[in-house]
Amino acid sequence: MQVLNRTTVVTQFILVGFSSLQELQLLLFVIFLFLYLTILMANATIMAVIRYSRTLHTPMYGFLFILSLSESCYTFVIIPQLLVHLLSATKTISFMACATQLFFFLGFACTNCFLIAVMGYDRYVAICHPLRYTLIMNKRLGLGLTSLSGVTGFLIALVATNLIRDMPFCGPNRVNHYFCDMAPVIKLACTDTHVKELALFSLSILVIMAPFLLILISYGFIVNTILKIPSAEGKRKAFATCASHLTVVFVHYGCASIIYLRPKSKSASDKDQLVAVTYTVVTPLLNPLVYSLRNQEVKTALKRVLGMPMATKVA
């Protein structure tokens, strides 16, 4: 810490996440390293299959490609540092490094929220307006929606990070988390934070609830359209195309809501770290697994890329 004008200014934080599990540090390191490598390999596989399979050159899989790339960057912001701290006696991070980590974490997290909503709109157009799908979801619109998701996500992250960075921190400097997240960092500010917390809560509602409500509206129209399909096989195929996306939606927005959309009195608890593991580790791993295991087109394309024999139907 530094003392300026008789005020102690925090220049670094101590990330105390998992410190209470001192005897399990090595085991946790192995587990998180395995999960991190699996995330990178799974998302790289999805991106490679989409890139090299012509049958997957559609807007839906283009959005999935960007989501996999964003998820990989998202975990890169958090997990490598976590791995270093699990093996290190000192778990410090400078104030600027903490602010940088917070910015990129929020940027990719917000981008992912918007991308998942865009994928919901894509499913709505594909099922509710199949004959006009290629006209509506053209490359220009797809690129525009993807760019808008990224730009909006990082603009919101910039606003949130600046709100937190401008707060005075004069001690203590122990962050009750394994990375720099909003709630545990704000808790250390030595000033009244009600106004800024309200602003950050409003941003959280915008990022989480607005896309989620758009997804629910889209799926309301989707279900109504599917129920009008006369054949049971047609209904099954239509629901199958949405199952993977819905699984990701409920896990992603569910965990985010638990952490960011609740009263201040219940924030920054030790249980948050368990939920945080879900949305920083499990969700990035869930996306490629769900889309590869539950999506027949991806499984077929993966077998083709790997040169595996394809099953043929017997007439």
C-alpha positions as CSV (number, residue, x, y, z in Angstrom):
1,M,0.0,0.0,0.0
2,Q,1.0,3.6,-0.5
3,V,0.2,6.6,1.8
4,L,-0.8,9.8,-0.1
5,N,-2.0,12.9,1.8
6,R,-2.5,10.8,4.9
7,T,-4.8,8.4,3.0
8,T,-3.7,4.8,2.5
9,V,-4.2,3.8,-1.1
10,V,-4.4,0.1,-2.1
11,T,-2.0,-0.7,-4.9
12,Q,-2.6,-4.5,-4.9
13,F,-5.2,-7.0,-3.8
14,I,-4.9,-10.5,-2.3
15,L,-7.2,-13.0,-3.9
16,V,-8.2,-15.4,-1.0
17,G,-10.4,-17.7,-3.0
18,F,-9.8,-21.4,-2.1
19,S,-7.3,-20.4,0.6
20,S,-9.4,-22.2,3.2
21,L,-8.7,-25.4,1.2
22,Q,-4.9,-25.2,1.7
23,E,-4.4,-29.0,1.9
24,L,-6.3,-29.4,-1.4
25,Q,-4.4,-26.8,-3.5
26,L,-2.5,-29.4,-5.5
27,L,-5.6,-31.4,-6.2
28,L,-7.5,-28.3,-7.2
29,F,-4.7,-27.4,-9.5
30,V,-4.9,-30.7,-11.3
31,I,-8.7,-30.5,-11.6
32,F,-8.7,-27.0,-12.9
33,L,-5.8,-27.6,-15.3
34,F,-7.6,-30.7,-16.7
35,L,-10.9,-28.7,-17.1
36,Y,-9.1,-25.8,-18.7
37,L,-7.3,-28.0,-21.3
38,T,-10.6,-29.8,-22.0
39,I,-12.3,-26.4,-22.5
40,L,-9.6,-25.3,-25.0
41,M,-9.6,-28.6,-26.9
42,A,-13.4,-28.9,-27.0
43,N,-14.0,-25.3,-28.2
44,A,-11.1,-25.6,-30.7
45,T,-12.6,-28.8,-32.0
46,I,-16.0,-27.1,-32.5
47,M,-14.4,-24.2,-34.3
48,A,-12.3,-26.5,-36.5
49,V,-15.4,-28.6,-37.4
50,I,-17.4,-25.5,-38.3
51,R,-14.5,-24.0,-40.3
52,Y,-13.8,-27.1,-42.4
53,S,-17.3,-28.5,-42.9
54,R,-19.2,-26.9,-45.7
55,T,-22.5,-28.2,-44.3
56,L,-22.1,-26.1,-41.2
57,H,-21.4,-22.8,-43.1
58,T,-24.7,-21.3,-41.9
59,P,-25.5,-18.4,-39.6
60,M,-26.4,-20.7,-36.7
61,Y,-23.0,-22.3,-36.7
62,G,-21.3,-19.0,-37.4
63,F,-22.7,-17.7,-34.1
64,L,-21.6,-20.9,-32.4
65,F,-18.1,-20.4,-33.8
66,I,-17.9,-16.9,-32.3
67,L,-19.4,-18.1,-29.0
68,S,-16.7,-20.8,-28.8
69,L,-14.0,-18.3,-29.5
70,S,-15.4,-15.9,-26.9
71,E,-15.7,-18.6,-24.3
72,S,-12.1,-19.6,-24.9
73,C,-10.9,-16.0,-24.3
74,Y,-13.2,-15.7,-21.3
75,T,-11.6,-18.6,-19.5
76,F,-8.1,-17.4,-20.5
77,V,-8.8,-14.2,-18.5
78,I,-9.4,-16.2,-15.3
79,I,-8.1,-19.8,-15.2
80,P,-4.4,-19.3,-15.9
81,Q,-4.1,-16.9,-13.0
82,L,-6.1,-19.2,-10.8
83,L,-3.7,-22.1,-11.6
84,V,-0.7,-19.9,-10.7
85,H,-2.2,-18.8,-7.4
86,L,-3.0,-22.4,-6.5
87,L,0.7,-23.2,-6.6
88,S,1.9,-19.9,-5.2
89,A,2.2,-18.8,-1.6
90,T,1.5,-15.2,-2.5
91,K,-1.9,-14.6,-4.2
92,T,-1.5,-11.0,-5.0
93,I,-2.7,-9.0,-8.0
94,S,-2.0,-5.3,-8.7
95,F,-4.8,-2.8,-8.7
96,M,-4.4,-2.2,-12.5
97,A,-4.1,-5.9,-13.2
98,C,-7.3,-6.5,-11.2
99,A,-9.1,-3.7,-13.2
100,T,-7.9,-5.2,-16.5
101,Q,-9.0,-8.7,-15.5
102,L,-12.4,-7.3,-14.5
103,F,-12.8,-5.4,-17.8
104,F,-12.0,-8.4,-20.0
105,F,-14.0,-10.8,-17.8
106,L,-17.1,-8.5,-18.0
107,G,-16.5,-7.8,-21.7
108,F,-16.5,-11.4,-22.8
109,A,-19.3,-12.3,-20.3
110,C,-21.6,-9.6,-21.6
111,T,-20.7,-10.5,-25.2
112,N,-21.6,-14.2,-24.5
113,C,-25.0,-13.1,-23.1
114,F,-25.8,-11.1,-26.2
115,L,-24.5,-13.9,-28.5
116,I,-26.8,-16.5,-26.9
117,A,-29.7,-14.1,-27.4
118,V,-28.7,-13.7,-31.1
119,M,-28.7,-17.5,-31.4
120,G,-32.2,-17.6,-30.0
121,Y,-33.3,-15.1,-32.7
122,D,-31.6,-17.2,-35.3
123,R,-33.7,-20.3,-34.2
124,Y,-36.8,-18.1,-34.2
125,V,-36.3,-17.1,-37.9
126,A,-35.3,-20.7,-38.9
127,I,-38.4,-22.3,-37.4
128,C,-41.0,-19.6,-37.7
129,H,-39.9,-18.2,-41.1
130,P,-38.1,-21.1,-42.8
131,L,-38.8,-20.0,-46.4
132,R,-37.3,-16.5,-45.7
133,Y,-34.5,-17.7,-43.5
134,T,-31.6,-17.2,-46.0
135,L,-33.0,-13.8,-46.9
136,I,-33.4,-12.6,-43.3
137,M,-30.3,-14.2,-41.8
138,N,-27.8,-13.2,-44.5
139,K,-24.1,-12.6,-43.9
140,R,-24.5,-8.9,-43.5
141,L,-27.1,-9.3,-40.7
142,G,-25.1,-12.1,-39.1
143,L,-21.9,-10.0,-39.0
144,G,-23.8,-7.0,-37.8
145,L,-25.4,-8.9,-34.9
146,T,-22.1,-10.4,-33.9
147,S,-20.3,-7.1,-34.0
148,L,-23.1,-5.4,-32.1
149,S,-22.9,-8.1,-29.4
150,G,-19.1,-7.6,-29.0
151,V,-19.1,-3.8,-29.1
152,T,-22.0,-3.5,-26.7
153,G,-20.6,-6.0,-24.4
154,F,-17.2,-4.3,-24.1
155,L,-18.8,-0.8,-23.9
156,I,-20.8,-2.0,-20.9
157,A,-17.7,-3.6,-19.4
158,L,-15.8,-0.3,-19.9
159,V,-18.5,1.7,-18.1
160,A,-18.7,-0.9,-15.2
161,T,-14.9,-1.1,-14.8
162,N,-14.6,2.7,-14.7
163,L,-17.3,3.0,-12.1
164,I,-15.4,0.5,-9.9
165,R,-11.9,1.9,-10.7
166,D,-12.9,5.4,-9.6
167,M,-13.8,4.2,-6.1
168,P,-11.2,4.8,-3.3
169,F,-9.6,1.7,-1.9
170,C,-7.8,2.3,1.4
171,G,-7.8,-1.1,3.0
172,P,-8.5,-3.9,3.6
173,N,-7.3,-5.5,0.4
174,R,-8.3,-9.1,0.7
175,V,-10.8,-10.0,-2.1
176,N,-13.0,-12.9,-1.1
177,H,-12.9,-14.6,-4.5
178,Y,-10.4,-16.3,-6.8
179,F,-10.6,-13.5,-9.4
180,C,-11.6,-9.9,-9.6
181,D,-15.3,-9.7,-9.8
182,M,-17.6,-6.8,-9.1
183,A,-19.2,-7.6,-5.8
184,P,-16.2,-8.7,-3.8
185,V,-14.1,-5.8,-5.1
186,I,-16.8,-3.2,-4.4
187,K,-17.1,-4.5,-0.9
188,L,-13.5,-3.2,-0.2
189,A,-14.2,0.4,-1.2
190,C,-13.9,2.9,1.6
191,T,-16.7,5.1,0.6
192,D,-20.5,5.0,0.2
193,T,-21.1,2.9,-2.9
194,H,-24.9,2.8,-3.0
195,V,-25.2,5.0,-6.2
196,K,-22.6,3.1,-8.1
197,E,-24.0,-0.2,-7.0
198,L,-27.4,0.9,-8.3
199,A,-25.8,1.8,-11.6
200,L,-24.0,-1.5,-11.8
201,F,-27.2,-3.4,-10.8
202,S,-29.0,-1.6,-13.7
203,L,-26.3,-2.7,-16.1
204,S,-26.7,-6.3,-14.8
205,I,-30.4,-6.2,-15.5
206,L,-29.7,-4.9,-19.0
207,V,-27.1,-7.6,-19.8
208,I,-28.9,-10.5,-18.2
209,M,-32.7,-9.9,-18.2
210,A,-33.1,-8.1,-21.5
211,P,-31.5,-10.9,-23.6
212,F,-33.2,-13.6,-21.5
213,L,-36.7,-12.0,-22.1
214,L,-36.0,-11.7,-25.8
215,I,-35.1,-15.4,-25.8
216,L,-38.3,-16.3,-23.9
217,I,-40.3,-14.3,-26.4
218,S,-38.6,-16.0,-29.4
219,Y,-39.2,-19.4,-27.9
220,G,-42.9,-18.5,-27.3
221,F,-43.3,-18.0,-31.0
222,I,-41.1,-21.1,-31.7
223,V,-43.2,-23.4,-29.5
224,N,-46.4,-22.0,-31.1
225,T,-45.1,-22.8,-34.5
226,I,-43.8,-26.3,-33.6
227,L,-47.2,-27.3,-32.2
228,K,-48.8,-26.5,-35.5
229,I,-46.5,-29.0,-37.3
230,P,-48.7,-32.0,-38.3
231,S,-46.2,-34.8,-38.1
232,A,-44.7,-36.1,-34.8
233,E,-41.3,-36.5,-36.6
234,G,-41.3,-32.9,-37.7
235,K,-42.1,-31.7,-34.2
236,R,-39.3,-33.9,-32.8
237,K,-36.7,-32.5,-35.2
238,A,-37.8,-28.9,-34.5
239,F,-37.5,-29.4,-30.8
240,A,-34.2,-31.1,-31.2
241,T,-32.7,-28.1,-33.0
242,C,-33.6,-26.0,-29.9
243,A,-32.7,-28.3,-27.1
244,S,-28.9,-27.6,-27.2
245,H,-29.5,-23.9,-27.1
246,L,-32.0,-24.0,-24.4
247,T,-29.7,-26.0,-22.2
248,V,-27.0,-23.4,-22.5
249,V,-29.5,-20.6,-21.9
250,F,-30.8,-21.8,-18.6
251,V,-27.4,-22.7,-17.2
252,H,-25.7,-19.5,-18.4
253,Y,-28.5,-17.0,-17.4
254,G,-29.4,-19.0,-14.3
255,C,-25.9,-18.7,-12.8
256,A,-25.5,-15.1,-13.8
257,S,-28.8,-14.2,-12.1
258,I,-27.8,-15.9,-8.9
259,I,-24.7,-13.8,-8.6
260,Y,-25.6,-10.4,-10.1
261,L,-29.4,-10.0,-9.6
262,R,-29.9,-10.2,-5.8
263,P,-29.9,-7.8,-2.8
264,K,-26.5,-6.4,-1.6
265,S,-26.9,-8.1,1.8
266,K,-26.6,-11.5,0.2
267,S,-23.7,-10.7,-2.1
268,A,-20.1,-11.8,-2.0
269,S,-20.6,-14.9,0.1
270,D,-18.3,-18.0,0.1
271,K,-21.0,-19.9,-1.8
272,D,-20.5,-17.5,-4.7
273,Q,-17.2,-19.2,-5.5
274,L,-19.0,-22.4,-6.2
275,V,-21.5,-20.7,-8.5
276,A,-18.6,-18.8,-10.1
277,V,-16.9,-22.1,-10.9
278,T,-20.1,-23.0,-12.8
279,Y,-20.2,-19.9,-15.0
280,T,-16.4,-19.5,-15.4
281,V,-15.5,-23.2,-15.9
282,V,-18.5,-25.5,-16.4
283,T,-20.5,-23.3,-18.8
284,P,-17.6,-22.8,-21.3
285,L,-17.1,-26.6,-21.2
286,L,-20.9,-27.2,-21.5
287,N,-21.3,-25.3,-24.7
288,P,-19.2,-27.4,-27.0
289,L,-20.2,-30.7,-25.3
290,V,-23.9,-29.9,-25.6
291,Y,-23.7,-28.8,-29.2
292,S,-21.5,-31.8,-30.2
293,L,-23.4,-34.5,-28.2
294,R,-26.9,-33.3,-28.8
295,N,-26.6,-32.0,-32.4
296,Q,-26.7,-34.6,-35.1
297,E,-25.3,-32.2,-37.8
298,V,-22.2,-31.4,-35.7
299,K,-21.7,-35.1,-34.9
300,T,-21.9,-36.0,-38.6
301,A,-19.6,-33.2,-39.6
302,L,-17.1,-34.2,-36.8
303,K,-17.0,-37.8,-38.1
304,R,-16.5,-36.5,-41.7
305,V,-13.6,-34.2,-40.6
306,L,-12.0,-37.0,-38.6
307,G,-12.4,-39.5,-41.5
308,M,-14.6,-41.8,-39.4
309,P,-17.0,-44.2,-41.2
310,M,-20.5,-42.8,-41.7
311,A,-23.6,-44.8,-40.9
312,T,-25.8,-45.5,-43.8
313,K,-29.5,-46.1,-43.9
314,V,-30.8,-49.4,-45.3
315,A,-33.7,-49.0,-47.6
